[in-house]
């Protein structure tokens, strides 16, 4: 997926106008429209601001990964990283249990 389509899709999913997104990242709605139509390409700095404004990683925005790492998920990962090894193991056990549960649902 190209970055322009990704920006447009994410912006629409979030219910944000081009003008609102432009204001948040320090540009205009018209420029956001040009990014979306692939007329111009945002700088890395602006692309990073757009990603943050839309709540995704820069890698996800530019299509380097299809894994959407939202700010919410990244904050939780950071919190787990600060835990003791014992607490991390407990969190991993809980996550593994939910993964197994969801896999079983898929078999039914």
N, C-alpha and C positions, 0 to 999 in steps of 0.2 A: 504494500500500500504506500502511496506517495504521501509526503508530509502535508501537502495541501488538503488532501481528502481526509487525512487523519485529524488535522486541526478542525476542519468543518464538522466532521462526525462527532468528535468529542465536544466541541462547542455546543452543538445542537443537543446532545445528550444531557449536558449540564444546564440547558435552558438559558444560555448566555448569548447576548447579541454581539455582533461584530464590534459595535461601538464600546460596549462594556468590556470586552476582552482587550480591545485596543487601549482603552484607558488604563486598565490594570497592568498592562505590560509596557506602557509608555509610548504608544504609537496611536494611530487612528484606526477607526473601523474600516476605512477605505483600504488601508495598507493590509489589514487582516484579510479583507476580501481578495486582495492581490496574491497574498500567500496561499489562500484556499484555491484560487484558480491557477496556481503554479506560474503566475506571471513573473514573480520574484521569489527568491528564497530567503527566509529569515537568517540572520547571523546566528552563530551558536549562542551568543548571549541572549538574543531575543527568543530563540527557540527554547532555551532553558526557562525563561520567564513565562512563555506560553505554557510549557509543560507544567510548571508549578501552579499557574493560574487554573489549569484544567485538572489538577490533582493527579497527574501521572508522571512517570519517570521520563527523562529525555530519551532514553533508549526506546521506550514504548512509542513516544511521539514520532520519532524518526524511523520506526519500523525495524529496529535492530532486534527486537524481541516481541513476541505476541503475548507475553506475560505482563498483564497490567499491574504494575506495582504502584498502588495508590499511596498517597501520603498517610492515610489511615493504617495501611499494612506496613509501610516503612517505619512508622512510629512504633508499632508493636514489635517489629523485628529489633529495633534499637533497644527497646525496653528488655526484651528477652536477652539480648547480648550483654546487658549489664548485670544479669542475675548470676547467682552462684551456680556452679556446675550441677549441684543437686537439684536446684530449682529448674534449671534448663532441662535436665533429664525428665522431670515431672511434666513440664510443658510439652516436650517431645512425645511423651507417652500419651498425653491427652490428644495431641494432634494426630498421632498414629491411630488412636481409637476412632476418631471421627473419620479419618481417611478410610479405614477398614469398614466402618458403618456405611459410608457412601458407596463403596465398591460393592458391598452386599446388596444394597438397594438396587444397583444396576443389574444384578443377576436375577432379581425377582421379576 
